[in-house]
Amino acid sequence: MSSPLKPCQLIQTITTLICSSKSLPKSSLQSYIPHLTPSIIHSILSSPTLSSHPTTLFSFFQWSHSHIPTFSTHPHPLSSLLPLLSSLVSRQKSDLARSLLLTFIPSDHPQHLLHRHLLNPISSFPQPSNGLLDTAIGAYCQCGKPHLALQIFNKMKSRRLFPKLLTFNILISALVKYHPSTHSVDLCNELFSDALKLGLVPDTYTLNIMIKGYCLIYKFKDANQLLNRMSEFGCVPNNVSYNTLLDGLCKKGRLNDVRDLLLDMKGKGLFPNRNTYNILVHGYCKMGLLKDAAQVIELMTQNNTLPDIWTYNMLIDGLCNEGRIDDAFKIRDQMVGLKLLPNVKTYNTLINGCLDNKRSSEAFDLLEEMNKTGIKCDDFTYNTLIKWYCKKGKMDKAREVLQRMEVGGLSPDCVSYNTLIRAYCKAGNLPEVLRIMKRIGEKGLKMDNYSLNTMLHTLCQERKLDEACELLSVAHTRGYLVDSVSYGTLISGYFRCGDMEKALKFWDEMKEREVIPTIVTYNIIIGGLCKLGKTQQAIAKLNELLEKGIVPNEITYNTIIHGYCWEANIEKAFQFHNKMVENSFKPGVYTCNILLRGLSREDMLEKAIKLFNKWIDKGKTIHVVTYNTLITALCKDQRLKDALGLVAETEEKNVQPDKYTHNAMVGALTDAGRLKEAEEFMTDRERPSEQRLQMDNKDQELGADELDPSSIAYSQQIDELCLEGRYKDAMLIYAQVTQRGIALQKSTYFTLIKGLIKRRKGISKTG
């Protein structure tokens, strides 16, 4: 038996073997696998002899990764990667180098070893060439990391190395694609200037990317100016240039600009193509201008441009969104007549439209039709059915659809499971929610925080705080990243139930787990403390957020002002208000209402009137709530003339009085024995003006859900007492529930007012 080869002999043998073959001799290499170590492979890849065989070297690198486990997990991967990259780039094999980079870059996170070497080369490794840096910029862009690519570009610029125009285009395109923001577009403008300074003349493709960038951040004026300047760079706008700008304008509903641009396009000798027409159809459909969309389709056919399936699908979607299901079916039939067979998108749109418009039998007929024509349901089809069954409360059916989805070879996604989770949360079925979460973890699906926070919110809304705590405690084991919204939801829930101790416990836990609170989380804790009369503790939280560099907003300031008013400390409320104004806080009408209410509650009516007049003199916005606060205070002080004057003022200033305005005035006039005027107010309230009817209907819709069982019970009791003529007893109960802060049904207030008027009339006649 021959003795094993020494490392140097093994390197020489394999090098010779590779050099002597046109392609990698994989079968011959099999016998050497037990002897190959990462250092030996590195030596082979670094061999000067093999540098002239870049393609074979690349194949050997890939073969080593798949056959030598220790090589693929080597702690210093650059030792083998960089020599190979240098060889590939120097031999004009940029495509292979890019392929290698695209494989390596995702696995290089979060260390970014390669990126760090490209910016600050390690002396023991081959120094990055201009070609490698250029190729790396494209690879990082393709991997969705343009910010890293930009750093490499800046390094090239500092070394006076010049990328190709293609590299500029790739970098600009990636910045626009992955980070569409004003900052990214500013960076693109800088890159554009750099390209001009380096003598690289931008082409139409470059300028079209710039136009797209402007459109994504709605800078249409800049996009149009660049379109008109293209000739300065020796470029001619093409259909892509115009279509990009048209698409942006259509998405923002700027139809006048769309028409002008189409005329300009025609003036330049360019004719709309199918993409142009489809952009217009999509824009009109999105705005609900279906007649215009249909006219565009007619224009297409007149100009010998046949609509495609995408065109018709957009029109069908627009019709379904408008509830015009019959018209949508007619369009589908037109498609068939033109030999354009409906695809899964067509069916999905129609099925969703039918289900949303209570035509479920037709939706299921469409499913059967899909089956017969051989069109397979996709994720959207199944998720639409799951959503509909959940909405109907048919959870068993929704689970059946999920099973059918899996049998059909499709894996339920986050949308499928989130829909089920929300439905089970609404039904209060926490065990089923936890089972679904466990299954999600087992399937390896990465769930977003939205579903977790939805579950927590639903449980807290239903005051099932123990279940919410249990859910939060197991969330991290299910693959969820608990965030400030998760904790904020629970903290808010406990404050709502008056349990400050547990709310603060979760606040402390959040900080222990290094979950960074946002301004929203701080507003929750500040608001909770203020409502429980702990304004000084709330101030401590305000100071804490300021120390952390978080900027408070209007809600933060108003909450603390409200807290002081709630504690009857009006002086401090105004001191805090003034201090905040000094710190550039601009109070709004909500701030004014809080202060007015605080002054009125403490019988500081003159100061309230002074604040009100000051607000009016400054020309600031006045809300009906502002008037109601002062009108109620004036009525309480029996200053009916002033109160009536304010009511008249609301009409002059087009501020619509609401039920609270009328209730305050009718009650005050009734107590003062001015029954005729009270009746006039009641008559005015019952007059069916369109605006008032809409407001009342909205009140009824909201009110039914807001009232708890005790509110309904008290309302019924007061109604029965009024029916029996026992108005004194009814008023006694009314006073008790008002002190306890319990709301009554809207109709009960009017029953009481009518009863009191009737009682006054009876007393007057007896007298």
Order of alpha helices (4+ residues) and beta strands (2+ residues): alpha-alpha-alpha-alpha-alpha-alpha-alpha-alpha-alpha-alpha-alpha-alpha-alpha-alpha-alpha-alpha-alpha-alpha-alpha-alpha-alpha-alpha-alpha-alpha-alpha-alpha-alpha-alpha-alpha-alpha-alpha-alpha-alpha-alpha-alpha-alpha-alpha-alpha-alpha-alpha-alpha-alpha-alpha-alpha
